[in-house]
Amino acid sequence: MIRSVIDNNVAVVHIEKNIISENVDLLESKINEAKTTDTVNFVFDFHNVEYLCSAALGIIAQTLRVSSENSGRVVFCSMTTKLEELFIATRFLSMVDSTSSLEDAMKIFR
């Protein structure tokens, strides 16, 4: 459902299911694991995700803030249309890069 992998100092957070209050702790846990490795660059891979609860949005916003403060970068990829609309409405997409695929997202960090 949610897993994170460090790839060349980039934390790739694979989210494969909607995040609701019952599973938001797992998202926070995976991001915190990556932060313990001093990683400041994040890719959020939203394959098949159509909904994120407000707590999940808060966790992502905090990750964006911390990354930015440490000269890092956050990229969103593989968004569904519904999720993209949510990120447009919340203005996340004005603060992060987005790509259609994980491969394209990783190219940003090379």
Rosetta silent file (secondary structure, phi, psi, omega in degrees, C-alpha in Angstrom):
SEQUENCE: MIRSVIDNNVAVVHIEKNIISENVDLLESKINEAKTTDTVNFVFDFHNVEYLCSAALGIIAQTLRVSSENSGRVVFCSMTTKLEELFIATRFLSMVDSTSSLEDAMKIFR
SCORE:     score description
SCORE:     0.000 S_00000001
   1 L     0.000  -56.142  175.362    0.000    0.000    0.000 S_00000001
   2 E  -133.151  127.705  175.399    2.689    2.542    0.998 S_00000001
   3 E  -143.691  154.839  177.362    6.392    1.913    0.730 S_00000001
   4 E  -130.174  145.632 -178.115    9.444    4.090    0.515 S_00000001
   5 E  -136.742  138.175  174.682   12.783    3.481   -1.139 S_00000001
   6 E   -94.810  123.879 -178.318   15.921    5.611   -1.139 S_00000001
   7 E  -131.232  107.260 -179.134   17.343    5.867   -4.653 S_00000001
   8 L    52.533   50.506  178.199   20.454    8.046   -5.135 S_00000001
   9 L    65.093   23.006  174.193   19.593   10.264   -2.150 S_00000001
  10 E  -121.247  125.154  176.051   15.966   10.626   -3.303 S_00000001
  11 E   -85.022  117.618  177.505   13.192    9.170   -1.161 S_00000001
  12 E  -101.094  115.274 -179.006   10.603    7.639   -3.443 S_00000001
  13 E  -103.884  108.220 -179.861    7.297    7.239   -1.603 S_00000001
  14 E   -89.863  117.088  178.585    5.047    4.829   -3.492 S_00000001
  15 E  -115.462  116.223 -171.997    1.411    5.343   -2.519 S_00000001
  16 L  -115.014   12.556 -177.736   -0.838    2.762   -4.119 S_00000001
  17 L  -153.489  152.957  176.575   -4.087    3.306   -2.250 S_00000001
  18 L   -55.588  142.484  178.705   -6.230    6.207   -1.071 S_00000001
  19 E  -101.537  118.131  177.576   -5.006    7.686    2.214 S_00000001
  20 L  -122.803  176.756 -174.528   -7.735    8.029    4.825 S_00000001
  21 L   -57.480  -29.637 -178.058   -7.615    8.574    8.569 S_00000001
  22 L   -72.141  -22.436 -177.913   -7.230    4.835    9.219 S_00000001
  23 L  -124.667    9.675 -178.829   -3.974    4.521    7.270 S_00000001
  24 H   -65.724  -28.096  178.743   -2.448    8.022    7.386 S_00000001
  25 H   -61.690  -34.085  178.870   -0.044    6.923   10.148 S_00000001
  26 H   -65.823  -40.389  176.305    1.662    4.581    7.697 S_00000001
  27 H   -60.458  -48.056 -179.857    2.322    7.491    5.312 S_00000001
  28 H   -61.372  -40.583  179.629    3.822    9.547    8.124 S_00000001
  29 H   -62.628  -45.054 -179.123    5.936    6.599    9.239 S_00000001
  30 H   -65.693  -38.195  178.339    7.374    5.982    5.749 S_00000001
  31 H   -69.130  -41.887  178.794    8.249    9.664    5.303 S_00000001
  32 H   -63.557  -35.436  175.321    9.854    9.834    8.744 S_00000001
  33 H   -59.240  -44.432 -179.870   11.970    6.777    7.909 S_00000001
  34 H   -65.660  -39.198 -179.232   13.320    8.591    4.870 S_00000001
  35 H   -64.501  -29.377  179.477   14.007   11.747    6.878 S_00000001
  36 L   -68.220  -15.140  177.616   16.196    9.782    9.302 S_00000001
  37 L   -93.113    9.742 -178.182   18.593    9.139    6.406 S_00000001
  38 L    64.381   24.350  175.807   19.004   12.920    5.937 S_00000001
  39 L   -75.424  133.271  178.986   17.222   12.725    2.605 S_00000001
  40 L  -117.600   -6.464  178.037   15.848   16.103    1.480 S_00000001
  41 E  -106.471  132.877 -176.732   14.587   15.142   -1.993 S_00000001
  42 E  -132.586  140.260  168.373   11.250   13.340   -2.295 S_00000001
  43 E  -118.446  125.605  173.988    9.210   11.824   -5.092 S_00000001
  44 E  -102.562  112.960  179.836    5.604   10.994   -4.291 S_00000001
  45 E   -97.401  106.584 -172.412    4.371    8.313   -6.693 S_00000001
  46 L   -99.144   38.630 -178.116    0.558    8.449   -6.532 S_00000001
  47 L   -54.570  120.771  177.375   -0.230    5.470   -8.762 S_00000001
  48 L    69.371   10.790  179.974   -4.016    4.767   -8.549 S_00000001
  49 L   -89.207  130.147  177.813   -4.631    7.279   -5.727 S_00000001
  50 L  -117.216  -13.750 -175.635   -7.797    9.340   -6.036 S_00000001
  51 L  -145.036  137.989  171.390   -8.198   10.657   -2.489 S_00000001
  52 E  -129.965  131.199  177.468   -6.005   11.960    0.327 S_00000001
  53 L   -71.243  167.396 -177.523   -7.461   12.985    3.677 S_00000001
  54 H   -62.261  -32.819  178.175   -6.582   16.377    5.132 S_00000001
  55 H   -64.917  -39.082  177.653   -4.068   14.795    7.526 S_00000001
  56 H   -64.722  -41.816  176.842   -2.208   13.280    4.550 S_00000001
  57 H   -60.890  -39.266  177.658   -2.156   16.672    2.838 S_00000001
  58 H   -63.740  -41.315  178.986   -0.707   18.149    6.030 S_00000001
  59 H   -64.652  -42.682  178.665    2.041   15.519    6.155 S_00000001
  60 H   -66.094  -40.544  177.826    2.931   16.164    2.515 S_00000001
  61 H   -62.255  -40.941  177.873    2.916   19.935    3.140 S_00000001
  62 H   -64.505  -40.488  177.789    5.267   19.488    6.094 S_00000001
  63 H   -62.650  -42.132  177.427    7.579   17.351    3.957 S_00000001
  64 H   -60.743  -43.780  179.840    7.560   20.055    1.301 S_00000001
  65 H   -63.324  -49.295 -178.447    8.428   22.716    3.887 S_00000001
  66 H   -63.774  -42.043  178.823   11.281   20.729    5.451 S_00000001
  67 H   -61.209  -47.087 -179.749   12.653   19.767    2.052 S_00000001
  68 H   -61.700  -42.310  179.941   12.564   23.370    0.863 S_00000001
  69 H   -63.848  -23.172 -178.097   14.262   24.658    4.025 S_00000001
  70 L  -108.874   25.170  178.737   17.111   22.201    3.409 S_00000001
  71 L    60.199   31.330  177.047   17.566   23.006   -0.300 S_00000001
  72 L   -99.299 -173.214 -175.820   15.719   19.869   -1.331 S_00000001
  73 L  -144.137  147.896  176.408   13.011   19.272   -3.843 S_00000001
  74 E  -123.012  134.996  179.052    9.653   17.471   -3.979 S_00000001
  75 E  -129.462  136.714  173.998    8.164   15.993   -7.148 S_00000001
  76 E  -102.531  142.326  175.784    4.726   14.416   -7.635 S_00000001
  77 E  -143.942  163.645  174.975    4.200   11.764  -10.293 S_00000001
  78 L    57.428   42.792 -178.182    1.623    9.345  -11.669 S_00000001
  79 L   -83.325  140.912  170.230   -1.364   11.381  -10.482 S_00000001
  80 L   -74.812  165.501  179.060   -4.925   10.470  -11.367 S_00000001
  81 H   -60.643  -42.588  179.830   -7.131   13.239  -12.718 S_00000001
  82 H   -61.666  -42.968 -179.093   -9.018   13.483   -9.404 S_00000001
  83 H   -69.019  -39.021  177.492   -5.818   13.820   -7.413 S_00000001
  84 H   -60.984  -40.950  177.136   -4.412   16.388   -9.811 S_00000001
  85 H   -61.837  -40.235  177.046   -7.598   18.429   -9.372 S_00000001
  86 H   -62.165  -44.868 -179.501   -7.172   18.249   -5.592 S_00000001
  87 H   -69.570  -29.097  173.848   -3.573   19.445   -5.842 S_00000001
  88 H   -69.061  -45.837 -178.839   -4.587   22.291   -8.160 S_00000001
  89 H   -62.679  -34.790 -179.117   -7.346   23.369   -5.747 S_00000001
  90 L   -91.824    0.879  177.789   -4.945   23.290   -2.779 S_00000001
  91 L    67.092   17.019  175.232   -2.188   25.008   -4.809 S_00000001
  92 H   -61.494  -39.438 -175.178    0.326   22.235   -4.201 S_00000001
  93 H   -69.936  -10.288  173.120    1.102   22.108   -7.912 S_00000001
  94 H   -83.551   -9.400 -177.130    2.284   25.713   -7.795 S_00000001
  95 L  -112.919  -13.770 -177.256    4.987   24.623   -5.335 S_00000001
  96 L  -130.695  157.960  171.419    6.153   21.275   -6.724 S_00000001
  97 E   -82.155  152.747  174.896    7.077   19.786  -10.064 S_00000001
  98 E  -136.720  147.093  179.234    4.864   17.030  -11.409 S_00000001
  99 E  -135.627  164.806 -179.205    5.465   14.374  -14.029 S_00000001
 100 L   -83.059  -17.444 -177.450    3.409   11.646  -15.613 S_00000001
 101 L  -141.603  159.323  176.435    5.783    8.839  -14.619 S_00000001
 102 H   -62.955  -39.699  179.704    8.267    7.843  -11.941 S_00000001
 103 H   -58.071  -45.651  178.587   10.987    7.593  -14.576 S_00000001
 104 H   -65.978  -36.280  178.321   10.446   11.238  -15.576 S_00000001
 105 H   -64.012  -41.989 -179.162   10.400   12.302  -11.930 S_00000001
 106 H   -68.265  -28.216  177.403   13.748   10.669  -11.265 S_00000001
 107 H   -62.804  -28.098  179.167   15.284   12.429  -14.282 S_00000001
 108 L   -61.395  -30.633 -176.394   14.722   15.733  -12.481 S_00000001
 109 L   -92.737    0.968 -179.658   17.291   14.708   -9.858 S_00000001
 110 L   -93.643    0.000    0.000   20.006   13.607  -12.300 S_00000001
